């Protein structure tokens, strides 16, 4: 018997006696997890992990911890930019988890990651690898969600 198949024998009455005189064998397909279901679950796991990371980063920025204040002073745009960045991170994380707005959240967080890449490369002189990885993963989520974004913007699918 092939995997994913179920066999059942059902007694069936065949005469006026009401007794089961014969059996009918029925084969049915059992729904097995498909590749698209695995992809959907995987995408949700990635979205949840990234949302939690960006929510944590936003919370750290809003906490006003001395290292964060020093970092944004070094960038030179003032503390308003720290609040703006935290707002973008928190908003993007929420949009990433909202199915109707996943694409917009991914685009926003990709932009945040690209901005962080340039800030760390040109001003802070810190590690940039994680910003590249974040931008690539979030850009991929944005690409996967592109039809949704086009539909929301009233643009035909490309």
DSSP file (Angstrom, degrees, kcal/mol; ACC not computed):
  #  RESIDUE AA STRUCTURE BP1 BP2  ACC     N-H-->O    O-->H-N    N-H-->O    O-->H-N    TCO  KAPPA ALPHA  PHI   PSI    X-CA   Y-CA   Z-CA
    1    1 A X              0   0    0      0, 0.0     2,-0.1     0, 0.0     3,-0.1   0.000 360.0 360.0 360.0 138.9    0.0    0.0    0.0
    2    2 A X    >   -     0   0    0      1,-0.1     3,-1.2     2,-0.1     2,-0.0  -0.389 360.0 -96.5 -72.0 147.6    1.3    3.5   -0.9
    3    3 A X  T 3  S+     0   0    0      1,-0.2    -1,-0.1    -2,-0.1     3,-0.1  -0.360 111.1  34.0 -61.9 144.1    2.2    5.9    1.9
    4    4 A X  T 3  S+     0   0    0      1,-0.3    26,-3.9    25,-0.1     2,-0.4   0.552  93.9 117.0  88.1   7.1   -0.6    8.3    2.7
    5    5 A X  E <   -A   29   0A   0     -3,-1.2     2,-0.4    24,-0.2    -1,-0.3  -0.853  45.1-163.4-109.8 145.8   -3.3    5.8    1.9
    6    6 A X  E     -A   28   0A   0     22,-2.6    22,-2.5    -2,-0.4     2,-0.4  -0.988   4.6-156.7-126.6 137.1   -5.9    4.4    4.3
    7    7 A X  E     +A   27   0A   0     -2,-0.4     2,-0.4    20,-0.2    20,-0.2  -0.942  12.4 179.8-114.4 134.8   -7.9    1.3    3.7
    8    8 A X  E     -A   26   0A   0     18,-2.3    18,-3.0    -2,-0.4     2,-0.5  -1.000  16.9-151.1-134.6 136.0  -11.3    0.7    5.4
    9    9 A X  E     -A   25   0A   0     -2,-0.4     2,-0.5    16,-0.2    16,-0.2  -0.933  16.3-169.3-105.8 125.4  -13.6   -2.3    5.1
   10   10 A X  E     -A   24   0A   0     14,-2.6    14,-2.6    -2,-0.5     2,-0.2  -0.960  21.2-126.9-118.7 125.2  -17.3   -1.4    5.7
   11   11 A X  E     -A   23   0A   0     -2,-0.5     2,-0.4    12,-0.2    12,-0.2  -0.519  28.2-166.8 -69.5 134.5  -20.0   -4.1    6.1
   12   12 A X  E     -A   22   0A   0     10,-3.1    10,-1.5    -2,-0.2     9,-0.8  -0.986  18.4-127.9-126.1 126.1  -22.8   -3.4    3.6
   13   13 A X  E     -A   20   0A   0     -2,-0.4     7,-0.2     7,-0.3     3,-0.0  -0.516  23.8-175.0 -71.1 138.3  -26.2   -5.2    3.8
   14   14 A X        +     0   0    0      5,-0.8     2,-0.3    -2,-0.2    -1,-0.1   0.097  55.5  25.2-120.9  26.3  -27.2   -6.8    0.6
   15   15 A X  S >  S-     0   0    0      4,-0.3     3,-0.7     0, 0.0     6,-0.1  -0.875  97.1 -76.9-163.2-171.1  -30.7   -8.1    0.8
   16   16 A X  T 3  S+     0   0    0     -2,-0.3    -3,-0.0     1,-0.2     0, 0.0   0.395 107.4  86.4 -83.7   4.1  -33.8   -7.5    2.8
   17   17 A X  T 3  S-     0   0    0      2,-0.1    -1,-0.2     1,-0.1     3,-0.1   0.734  88.7-132.2 -80.8 -21.4  -32.4   -9.3    5.8
   18   18 A X    <   +     0   0    0     -3,-0.7     2,-0.2     1,-0.3    -5,-0.1   0.444  66.6 124.8  82.1  -0.6  -30.7   -6.3    7.3
   19   19 A X  S    S-     0   0    0     -7,-0.1     2,-1.0     1,-0.0    -5,-0.8  -0.596  73.0-108.5 -89.0 154.0  -27.6   -8.4    7.8
   20   20 A X  E     +A   13   0A   0     -2,-0.2    -7,-0.3    -7,-0.2     3,-0.1  -0.728  44.4 165.9 -81.6 107.6  -24.2   -7.5    6.4
   21   21 A X  E     +     0   0A   0     -2,-1.0     2,-0.3    -9,-0.8    -1,-0.2   0.601  61.7  25.0 -97.2 -14.5  -23.7  -10.0    3.7
   22   22 A X  E     -A   12   0A   0    -10,-1.5   -10,-3.1    -3,-0.1     2,-0.4  -0.939  66.3-134.4-145.4 164.5  -20.7   -8.2    2.0
   23   23 A X  E     -A   11   0A   0     -2,-0.3     2,-0.5   -12,-0.2   -12,-0.2  -0.970  10.5-152.3-123.9 141.0  -17.9   -5.8    2.7
   24   24 A X  E     -A   10   0A   0    -14,-2.6   -14,-2.6    -2,-0.4     2,-0.5  -0.942  11.7-145.7-110.2 130.8  -16.8   -2.9    0.6
   25   25 A X  E     -A    9   0A   0     -2,-0.5     2,-0.4   -16,-0.2   -16,-0.2  -0.847  15.8-169.1 -98.9 128.8  -13.2   -1.8    0.7
   26   26 A X  E     -A    8   0A   0    -18,-3.0   -18,-2.3    -2,-0.5     2,-0.5  -0.959   6.9-159.9-120.0 132.5  -12.6    1.9    0.4
   27   27 A X  E     -A    7   0A   0     -2,-0.4     2,-0.3   -20,-0.2   -20,-0.2  -0.947  14.7-179.2-110.9 130.5   -9.2    3.5   -0.1
   28   28 A X  E     -A    6   0A   0    -22,-2.5   -22,-2.6    -2,-0.5     2,-0.4  -0.929  27.4-117.8-126.7 153.5   -8.8    7.1    0.8
   29   29 A X  E     -A    5   0A   0     -2,-0.3     2,-0.5   -24,-0.2   -24,-0.2  -0.738  22.8-144.2 -87.1 136.0   -5.8    9.5    0.6
   30   30 A X        -     0   0    0    -26,-3.9     2,-0.4    -2,-0.4     0, 0.0  -0.872  26.3-112.6 -98.4 130.6   -4.6   10.9    3.9
   31   31 A X        -     0   0    0     -2,-0.5     2,-0.3     1,-0.0   -27,-0.1  -0.484  36.4-164.6 -66.4 117.9   -3.4   14.5    3.6
   32   32 A X        -     0   0    0     -2,-0.4     2,-0.0     1,-0.1    -1,-0.0  -0.731  36.6 -84.1 -98.8 152.9    0.4   14.5    4.2
   33   33 A X        -     0   0    0     -2,-0.3     2,-0.2     1,-0.1    -1,-0.1  -0.349  52.1-146.4 -56.9 130.2    2.3   17.7    4.9
   34   34 A X     >  -     0   0    0      1,-0.1     4,-1.8    -2,-0.0     3,-0.2  -0.506  22.7-107.6 -96.2 167.4    3.1   19.3    1.6
   35   35 A X  H  > S+     0   0    0      1,-0.2     4,-2.2     2,-0.2     5,-0.2   0.861 118.9  54.9 -60.1 -37.5    6.1   21.4    0.7
   36   36 A X  H  > S+     0   0    0      1,-0.2     4,-2.3     2,-0.2    -1,-0.2   0.855 105.7  52.1 -69.3 -32.6    4.1   24.6    0.7
   37   37 A X  H  > S+     0   0    0      2,-0.2     4,-2.5    -3,-0.2    -1,-0.2   0.914 109.9  48.8 -67.3 -41.3    2.9   24.0    4.2
   38   38 A X  H  X S+     0   0    0     -4,-1.8     4,-2.6     2,-0.2    -2,-0.2   0.905 111.9  49.8 -63.2 -41.7    6.5   23.4    5.4
   39   39 A X  H  X S+     0   0    0     -4,-2.2     4,-2.7     2,-0.2    -2,-0.2   0.905 110.1  50.6 -63.5 -41.3    7.5   26.6    3.6
   40   40 A X  H  X S+     0   0    0     -4,-2.3     4,-2.2     2,-0.2    -2,-0.2   0.928 112.2  46.1 -63.3 -45.4    4.7   28.6    5.2
   41   41 A X  H  X S+     0   0    0     -4,-2.5     4,-2.3     1,-0.2    -2,-0.2   0.920 113.2  50.3 -63.4 -43.4    5.7   27.3    8.7
   42   42 A X  H  X S+     0   0    0     -4,-2.6     4,-2.3     1,-0.2    -2,-0.2   0.902 109.7  50.4 -60.8 -42.1    9.3   28.1    8.0
   43   43 A X  H  X S+     0   0    0     -4,-2.7     4,-2.6     1,-0.2    -1,-0.2   0.904 110.0  50.4 -63.5 -41.4    8.4   31.6    6.8
   44   44 A X  H  X S+     0   0    0     -4,-2.2     4,-2.6     2,-0.2    -2,-0.2   0.898 109.1  51.7 -63.8 -40.4    6.4   32.2   10.0
   45   45 A X  H  X S+     0   0    0     -4,-2.3     4,-2.4     2,-0.2    -2,-0.2   0.936 111.8  46.3 -61.3 -46.2    9.2   31.1   12.2
   46   46 A X  H  X S+     0   0    0     -4,-2.3     4,-2.6     1,-0.2     5,-0.2   0.919 112.9  50.0 -62.5 -43.9   11.7   33.4   10.5
   47   47 A X  H  X S+     0   0    0     -4,-2.6     4,-2.4     1,-0.2    -2,-0.2   0.903 111.6  48.3 -62.8 -41.0    9.2   36.3   10.7
   48   48 A X  H  X S+     0   0    0     -4,-2.6     4,-2.5     2,-0.2    -2,-0.2   0.923 112.0  49.0 -65.7 -43.8    8.6   35.7   14.4
   49   49 A X  H  X S+     0   0    0     -4,-2.4     4,-2.3     1,-0.2    -2,-0.2   0.936 114.5  44.8 -61.6 -46.7   12.3   35.5   15.1
   50   50 A X  H  X S+     0   0    0     -4,-2.6     4,-2.5     2,-0.2     5,-0.2   0.884 111.6  52.8 -67.3 -37.6   13.0   38.7   13.3
   51   51 A X  H  X S+     0   0    0     -4,-2.4     4,-2.5    -5,-0.2    -1,-0.2   0.929 110.5  47.8 -62.5 -43.6   10.1   40.5   14.8
   52   52 A X  H  X S+     0   0    0     -4,-2.5     4,-2.3     2,-0.2    -2,-0.2   0.899 111.4  50.9 -63.8 -40.4   11.3   39.6   18.3
   53   53 A X  H  X S+     0   0    0     -4,-2.3     4,-2.2     1,-0.2    -2,-0.2   0.928 113.6  43.9 -62.4 -44.9   14.8   40.7   17.5
   54   54 A X  H  X S+     0   0    0     -4,-2.5     4,-2.3     2,-0.2    -2,-0.2   0.854 112.2  52.3 -72.6 -33.3   13.6   44.1   16.2
   55   55 A X  H  X S+     0   0    0     -4,-2.5     4,-2.4    -5,-0.2    -1,-0.2   0.900 111.0  48.4 -65.5 -39.5   11.2   44.6   19.1
   56   56 A X  H  X S+     0   0    0     -4,-2.3     4,-2.2     2,-0.2    -2,-0.2   0.910 111.5  49.4 -65.3 -42.3   14.1   43.9   21.5
   57   57 A X  H  X S+     0   0    0     -4,-2.2     4,-2.2     2,-0.2    -2,-0.2   0.903 111.4  49.4 -63.6 -40.8   16.3   46.3   19.7
   58   58 A X  H  X S+     0   0    0     -4,-2.3     4,-2.4     1,-0.2    -2,-0.2   0.918 110.5  50.4 -64.8 -42.9   13.6   49.0   19.8
   59   59 A X  H  X S+     0   0    0     -4,-2.4     4,-1.2     1,-0.2    -2,-0.2   0.890 109.6  50.9 -61.7 -39.5   13.1   48.4   23.5
   60   60 A X  H  X>S+     0   0    0     -4,-2.2     5,-0.8     2,-0.2     4,-0.6   0.907 110.9  48.3 -65.2 -41.7   16.8   48.8   24.1
   61   61 A X  H ><5S+     0   0    0     -4,-2.2     3,-0.9     1,-0.2    -2,-0.2   0.902 112.6  48.2 -64.7 -40.3   16.9   52.0   22.2
   62   62 A X  H 3<5S+     0   0    0     -4,-2.4    -1,-0.2     1,-0.2    -2,-0.2   0.691  96.9  72.6 -74.7 -17.3   13.9   53.4   24.1
   63   63 A X  H 3<5S-     0   0    0     -4,-1.2    -1,-0.2    -3,-0.2    -2,-0.2   0.751  97.6-134.3 -68.8 -22.3   15.4   52.4   27.4
   64   64 A X  T <<5 +     0   0    0     -3,-0.9    -3,-0.1    -4,-0.6    -2,-0.1   0.770  35.2 178.2  74.4  25.4   18.0   55.2   27.2
   65   65 A X    >>< -     0   0    0     -5,-0.8     4,-2.0     1,-0.1     3,-0.8  -0.342  38.9-116.1 -60.2 141.0   20.9   53.0   28.2
   66   66 A X  H 3> S+     0   0    0      1,-0.2     4,-2.6     2,-0.2     5,-0.2   0.837 112.5  55.7 -51.8 -40.4   24.2   55.0   28.1
   67   67 A X  H 3> S+     0   0    0      1,-0.2     4,-2.2     2,-0.2    -1,-0.2   0.895 109.3  47.4 -61.8 -35.9   25.8   52.8   25.3
   68   68 A X  H <> S+     0   0    0     -3,-0.8     4,-2.4     2,-0.2     5,-0.2   0.918 111.5  49.7 -69.5 -42.6   22.8   53.6   23.0
   69   69 A X  H  X S+     0   0    0     -4,-2.0     4,-1.9     1,-0.2    -2,-0.2   0.916 112.6  48.0 -62.0 -42.8   22.9   57.3   23.8
   70   70 A X  H  X S+     0   0    0     -4,-2.6     4,-2.4    -5,-0.2    -1,-0.2   0.900 110.0  52.9 -63.6 -41.2   26.6   57.4   23.1
   71   71 A X  H  X S+     0   0    0     -4,-2.2     4,-1.7     1,-0.2    -2,-0.2   0.924 111.8  44.0 -62.2 -44.7   26.2   55.4   19.8
   72   72 A X  H  X>S+     0   0    0     -4,-2.4     4,-1.3     2,-0.2     5,-0.7   0.802 111.1  54.7 -74.0 -27.2   23.6   57.9   18.5
   73   73 A X  H  <5S+     0   0    0     -4,-1.9    -1,-0.2    -5,-0.2    -2,-0.2   0.893 107.5  51.3 -65.3 -39.6   25.7   60.8   19.7
   74   74 A X  H  <5S+     0   0    0     -4,-2.4    -2,-0.2     1,-0.2    -1,-0.2   0.857 103.7  57.0 -66.0 -35.4   28.5   59.4   17.6
   75   75 A X  H  <5S-     0   0    0     -4,-1.7    -1,-0.2    -5,-0.2    -2,-0.2   0.876 103.4-140.5 -63.9 -35.8   26.2   59.1   14.6
   76   76 A X  T  <5S+     0   0    0     -4,-1.3    -3,-0.1    -5,-0.1    -2,-0.1   0.574  71.7 105.1  93.0   9.8   25.7   62.8   15.0
   77   77 A X  S   <S-     0   0    0     -5,-0.7     4,-0.2     1,-0.3     3,-0.2   0.445  81.7-116.1-101.9  -0.7   22.0   63.1   14.2
   78   78 A X    >>  -     0   0    0     -6,-0.7     3,-0.8     1,-0.2     4,-0.5  -0.145  35.5 -67.0  91.7 171.3   20.8   63.6   17.8
   79   79 A X  H 3> S+     0   0    0      1,-0.2     4,-1.8     2,-0.2     3,-0.4   0.709 121.8  72.8 -74.8 -20.8   18.6   61.6   20.1
   80   80 A X  H 3> S+     0   0    0      1,-0.2     4,-2.4    -3,-0.2    -1,-0.2   0.868  93.7  56.8 -58.9 -33.7   15.5   62.2   18.0
   81   81 A X  H <> S+     0   0    0     -3,-0.8     4,-2.6    -4,-0.2    -1,-0.2   0.824 101.5  55.8 -69.1 -30.9   17.0   59.8   15.5
   82   82 A X  H  X S+     0   0    0     -4,-0.5     4,-2.4    -3,-0.4    -1,-0.2   0.928 110.7  44.4 -63.2 -45.7   17.3   57.1   18.2
   83   83 A X  H  X S+     0   0    0     -4,-1.8     4,-2.5     2,-0.2    -2,-0.2   0.906 113.5  50.6 -65.5 -41.2   13.5   57.5   18.9
   84   84 A X  H  X S+     0   0    0     -4,-2.4     4,-2.4     2,-0.2    -2,-0.2   0.919 111.3  48.1 -61.8 -44.3   12.8   57.5   15.1
   85   85 A X  H  X S+     0   0    0     -4,-2.6     4,-2.6     2,-0.2    -2,-0.2   0.917 111.6  49.5 -63.4 -43.5   14.9   54.3   14.6
   86   86 A X  H  X S+     0   0    0     -4,-2.4     4,-2.7     1,-0.2     5,-0.3   0.900 110.8  50.5 -62.7 -40.3   13.1   52.6   17.6
   87   87 A X  H  X S+     0   0    0     -4,-2.5     4,-2.8     2,-0.2     5,-0.3   0.917 111.4  47.8 -63.3 -43.5    9.7   53.5   16.2
   88   88 A X  H  X S+     0   0    0     -4,-2.4     4,-2.6     2,-0.2    -2,-0.2   0.905 113.4  48.3 -63.7 -41.4   10.7   52.1   12.7
   89   89 A X  H  X S+     0   0    0     -4,-2.6     4,-2.1     2,-0.2    -2,-0.2   0.938 115.8  42.3 -65.6 -46.7   12.0   48.9   14.3
   90   90 A X  H  X S+     0   0    0     -4,-2.7     4,-2.1     2,-0.2    -2,-0.2   0.931 117.3  47.1 -67.0 -44.8    8.9   48.4   16.5
   91   91 A X  H  X S+     0   0    0     -4,-2.8     4,-2.5    -5,-0.3    -2,-0.2   0.914 112.8  49.1 -62.5 -43.3    6.5   49.3   13.7
   92   92 A X  H  X S+     0   0    0     -4,-2.6     4,-2.3    -5,-0.3    -1,-0.2   0.880 109.5  52.4 -63.5 -38.6    8.2   47.1   11.2
   93   93 A X  H  X S+     0   0    0     -4,-2.1     4,-1.2     2,-0.2    -1,-0.2   0.910 111.2  46.5 -64.3 -42.1    8.2   44.2   13.6
   94   94 A X  H  X S+     0   0    0     -4,-2.1     4,-0.9     1,-0.2     3,-0.5   0.927 113.4  48.3 -66.3 -44.2    4.5   44.5   14.1
   95   95 A X  H >< S+     0   0    0     -4,-2.5     3,-0.5     1,-0.2     6,-0.3   0.865 105.2  60.1 -63.5 -35.3    3.8   44.9   10.4
   96   96 A X  H 3< S+     0   0    0     -4,-2.3    -1,-0.2     1,-0.2    -2,-0.2   0.839 109.2  43.0 -61.2 -33.3    6.0   41.8    9.7
   97   97 A X  H 3< S+     0   0    0     -4,-1.2     2,-0.8    -3,-0.5    -1,-0.2   0.588  93.8  89.0 -89.9 -11.3    3.7   39.7   11.9
   98   98 A X  S XX S-     0   0    0     -4,-0.9     3,-2.6    -3,-0.5     4,-0.5  -0.789  72.5-148.3 -88.4 110.3    0.4   41.2   10.5
   99   99 A X  G >4 S+     0   0    0     -2,-0.8     3,-0.6     1,-0.3     4,-0.3   0.803  94.8  53.6 -52.9 -35.0   -0.4   39.0    7.4
  100  100 A X  G 34 S+     0   0    0      1,-0.2    -1,-0.3     2,-0.1     4,-0.1   0.633 121.0  31.7 -75.0 -11.5   -2.0   41.8    5.5
  101  101 A X  G <> S+     0   0    0     -3,-2.6     4,-2.2    -6,-0.3     3,-0.2   0.180  78.1 117.0-131.6  17.1    1.1   44.0    5.9
  102  102 A X  H <X S+     0   0    0     -3,-0.6     4,-2.6    -4,-0.5     5,-0.2   0.900  78.5  52.4 -55.0 -44.9    4.0   41.6    6.0
  103  103 A X  H  > S+     0   0    0     -4,-0.3     4,-2.2     1,-0.2    -1,-0.2   0.890 109.3  48.6 -61.1 -40.9    5.5   43.0    2.8
  104  104 A X  H  > S+     0   0    0     -3,-0.2     4,-2.5     2,-0.2    -1,-0.2   0.896 111.5  49.8 -67.4 -40.2    5.4   46.5    4.1
  105  105 A X  H  X S+     0   0    0     -4,-2.2     4,-2.6   -10,-0.3     5,-0.2   0.907 110.8  49.8 -63.2 -41.4    7.0   45.5    7.4
  106  106 A X  H  X S+     0   0    0     -4,-2.6     4,-1.9    -5,-0.2    -2,-0.2   0.891 111.5  48.6 -65.4 -39.3    9.8   43.6    5.5
  107  107 A X  H  X S+     0   0    0     -4,-2.2     4,-2.2     2,-0.2    -2,-0.2   0.936 112.4  48.3 -65.0 -45.7   10.5   46.7    3.3
  108  108 A X  H  X S+     0   0    0     -4,-2.5     4,-2.0     1,-0.2    -2,-0.2   0.927 114.1  45.4 -60.9 -46.2   10.6   49.0    6.3
  109  109 A X  H  X S+     0   0    0     -4,-2.6     4,-2.2     2,-0.2    -1,-0.2   0.806 109.2  56.1 -71.1 -28.7   13.0   46.7    8.3
  110  110 A X  H  X S+     0   0    0     -4,-1.9     4,-2.3    -5,-0.2    -1,-0.2   0.918 108.4  48.4 -64.7 -42.5   15.1   46.2    5.2
  111  111 A X  H  X S+     0   0    0     -4,-2.2     4,-2.4     2,-0.2    -2,-0.2   0.895 110.4  51.2 -63.7 -40.0   15.5   50.0    5.0
  112  112 A X  H  X S+     0   0    0     -4,-2.0     4,-2.4     1,-0.2    -1,-0.2   0.915 110.9  49.0 -61.6 -42.8   16.4   50.1    8.7
  113  113 A X  H  X S+     0   0    0     -4,-2.2     4,-2.1     2,-0.2    -2,-0.2   0.883 110.7  49.3 -66.1 -39.1   19.0   47.3    8.1
  114  114 A X  H  X S+     0   0    0     -4,-2.3     4,-2.1     2,-0.2    -1,-0.2   0.910 111.4  49.4 -66.3 -41.6   20.6   49.2    5.2
  115  115 A X  H  X S+     0   0    0     -4,-2.4     4,-2.4     1,-0.2    -2,-0.2   0.910 111.1  50.1 -62.4 -41.5   20.7   52.4    7.2
  116  116 A X  H  X S+     0   0    0     -4,-2.4     4,-2.7     2,-0.2     5,-0.3   0.872 106.6  56.5 -64.1 -37.3   22.4   50.5   10.0
  117  117 A X  H  X S+     0   0    0     -4,-2.1     4,-2.4     1,-0.2     5,-0.2   0.951 111.2  41.7 -57.9 -50.7   24.9   49.0    7.6
  118  118 A X  H  X>S+     0   0    0     -4,-2.1     4,-2.7     2,-0.2     5,-0.5   0.883 114.4  51.4 -68.1 -37.5   26.0   52.4    6.4
  119  119 A X  I  X>S+     0   0    0     -4,-2.4     5,-2.8     1,-0.2     4,-1.7   0.922 115.2  42.4 -63.6 -43.1   26.0   53.9   10.0
  120  120 A X  I  <>S+     0   0    0     -4,-2.7     6,-1.9     3,-0.2     5,-0.8   0.852 119.3  43.7 -73.9 -33.3   28.2   51.0   11.2
  121  121 A X  I  <5S+     0   0    0     -4,-2.4    -2,-0.2    -5,-0.3    -3,-0.2   0.933 126.3  26.6 -75.2 -46.9   30.5   51.0    8.2
  122  122 A X  I  <5S+     0   0    0     -4,-2.7    -3,-0.2    -5,-0.2    -2,-0.2   0.791 135.8  15.9 -93.0 -30.3   31.1   54.7    7.8
  123  123 A X  I  <<S+     0   0    0     -4,-1.7    -3,-0.2    -5,-0.5    -4,-0.1   0.821 129.4  34.9-112.3 -51.1   30.6   56.2   11.3
  124  124 A X  I   <S-     0   0    0     -5,-2.8    -4,-0.2    -6,-0.1    -3,-0.2   0.719  83.3-145.8 -84.3 -21.1   30.7   53.6   14.0
  125  125 A X      < +     0   0    0     -5,-0.8    -4,-0.2    -6,-0.4     2,-0.2   0.929  51.0 135.4  53.2  51.4   33.3   51.3   12.4
  126  126 A X        -     0   0    0     -6,-1.9    -1,-0.2     1,-0.1     2,-0.1  -0.591  63.9 -57.3-116.9 179.9   31.7   48.2   13.8
  127  127 A X        -     0   0    0     -2,-0.2    -1,-0.1     1,-0.1     4,-0.1  -0.354  43.6-178.5 -60.3 132.9   30.8   44.8   12.5
  128  128 A X     >  +     0   0    0      2,-0.1     4,-1.7     1,-0.1     3,-0.3   0.446  56.9  94.1-113.1  -3.7   28.4   45.0    9.5
  129  129 A X  H  > S+     0   0    0      1,-0.2     4,-2.5     2,-0.2     5,-0.2   0.914  84.7  51.0 -59.5 -45.6   27.9   41.3    8.7
  130  130 A X  H  > S+     0   0    0      1,-0.2     4,-2.6     2,-0.2    -1,-0.2   0.853 107.7  53.4 -64.6 -32.1   24.7   41.0   10.8
  131  131 A X  H  > S+     0   0    0     -3,-0.3     4,-2.3     2,-0.2    -1,-0.2   0.876 109.4  49.0 -69.0 -34.3   23.2   44.0    9.0
  132  132 A X  H  X S+     0   0    0     -4,-1.7     4,-2.5     2,-0.2    -2,-0.2   0.934 112.5  47.4 -66.9 -46.2   23.9   42.4    5.6
  133  133 A X  H  X S+     0   0    0     -4,-2.5     4,-2.6     2,-0.2     5,-0.2   0.930 113.1  49.0 -61.1 -45.8   22.3   39.1    6.7
  134  134 A X  H  X S+     0   0    0     -4,-2.6     4,-2.8     1,-0.2     5,-0.3   0.932 111.8  48.8 -58.9 -46.6   19.3   41.0    8.1
  135  135 A X  H  X S+     0   0    0     -4,-2.3     4,-2.4     1,-0.2    -1,-0.2   0.893 112.5  48.1 -62.8 -40.1   18.8   43.0    4.9
  136  136 A X  H  X S+     0   0    0     -4,-2.5     4,-2.0     2,-0.2    -1,-0.2   0.940 114.9  44.0 -66.7 -47.0   19.1   39.9    2.7
  137  137 A X  H  X S+     0   0    0     -4,-2.6     4,-2.1     2,-0.2    -2,-0.2   0.942 118.1  44.0 -64.4 -47.2   16.6   37.8    4.8
  138  138 A X  H  X S+     0   0    0     -4,-2.8     4,-2.4    -5,-0.2    -1,-0.2   0.868 111.7  53.8 -67.9 -35.4   14.1   40.7    5.1
  139  139 A X  H  X S+     0   0    0     -4,-2.4     4,-2.3    -5,-0.3    -1,-0.2   0.873 107.7  51.7 -63.7 -36.4   14.6   41.6    1.4
  140  140 A X  H  X S+     0   0    0     -4,-2.0     4,-2.6     2,-0.2    -2,-0.2   0.905 109.1  49.3 -65.9 -41.8   13.7   38.0    0.6
  141  141 A X  H  X S+     0   0    0     -4,-2.1     4,-1.8     2,-0.2    -2,-0.2   0.906 111.1  50.6 -63.1 -40.6   10.5   38.2    2.7
  142  142 A X  H  < S+     0   0    0     -4,-2.4    -2,-0.2     2,-0.2    -1,-0.2   0.908 110.6  49.4 -62.0 -41.2    9.7   41.5    0.9
  143  143 A X  H >< S+     0   0    0     -4,-2.3     3,-1.4     1,-0.2     4,-0.3   0.914 109.6  50.6 -64.9 -43.0   10.2   39.8   -2.4
  144  144 A X  H 3< S+     0   0    0     -4,-2.6     3,-0.4     1,-0.3    -1,-0.2   0.855 115.3  44.4 -61.2 -34.0    8.0   36.8   -1.4
  145  145 A X  T 3X S+     0   0    0     -4,-1.8     4,-1.9     1,-0.2     3,-0.4   0.253  79.9 110.8 -94.2  11.2    5.3   39.3   -0.4
  146  146 A X  H <> S+     0   0    0     -3,-1.4     4,-2.9     1,-0.2     5,-0.2   0.853  74.1  54.0 -60.2 -38.2    5.6   41.5   -3.5
  147  147 A X  H  > S+     0   0    0     -3,-0.4     4,-2.5    -4,-0.3    -1,-0.2   0.902 108.5  50.6 -63.0 -39.1    2.2   40.6   -4.9
  148  148 A X  H  > S+     0   0    0     -3,-0.4     4,-2.3     2,-0.2    -1,-0.2   0.909 111.4  47.9 -62.8 -42.8    0.6   41.5   -1.6
  149  149 A X  H  X S+     0   0    0     -4,-1.9     4,-2.1     2,-0.2    -2,-0.2   0.937 112.3  48.6 -64.6 -47.0    2.3   44.9   -1.7
  150  150 A X  H  X>S+     0   0    0     -4,-2.9     5,-3.1     1,-0.2     4,-0.6   0.909 111.7  50.2 -59.9 -41.8    1.4   45.6   -5.3
  151  151 A X  H ><5S+     0   0    0     -4,-2.5     3,-0.9     1,-0.2    -1,-0.2   0.921 110.5  48.9 -62.7 -43.7   -2.2   44.6   -4.6
  152  152 A X  H 3<5S+     0   0    0     -4,-2.3    -1,-0.2     1,-0.3    -2,-0.2   0.838 112.9  48.1 -65.3 -32.7   -2.4   46.9   -1.5
  153  153 A X  H 3<5S-     0   0    0     -4,-2.1    -1,-0.3    -5,-0.2    -2,-0.2   0.517 115.7-115.7 -85.6  -4.7   -0.9   49.8   -3.6
  154  154 A X  T <<5S+     0   0    0     -3,-0.9     2,-0.4    -4,-0.6    -3,-0.2   0.748  71.6 134.5  77.0  23.6   -3.4   49.2   -6.4
  155  155 A X      < -     0   0    0     -5,-3.1    -1,-0.3    -6,-0.2    -2,-0.1  -0.854  60.1-110.2-104.8 140.7   -0.6   48.2   -8.8
  156  156 A X        -     0   0    0     -2,-0.4    -1,-0.0     1,-0.1    -5,-0.0  -0.309  46.5 -86.7 -64.8 153.2   -0.9   45.2  -11.1
  157  157 A X              0   0    0      1,-0.1    -1,-0.1    -7,-0.0   -10,-0.1  -0.304 360.0 360.0 -60.7 142.2    1.3   42.2  -10.3
  158  158 A X              0   0    0     -3,-0.1    -1,-0.1   -12,-0.0    -2,-0.1   0.397 360.0 360.0-108.4 360.0    4.7   42.4  -11.9
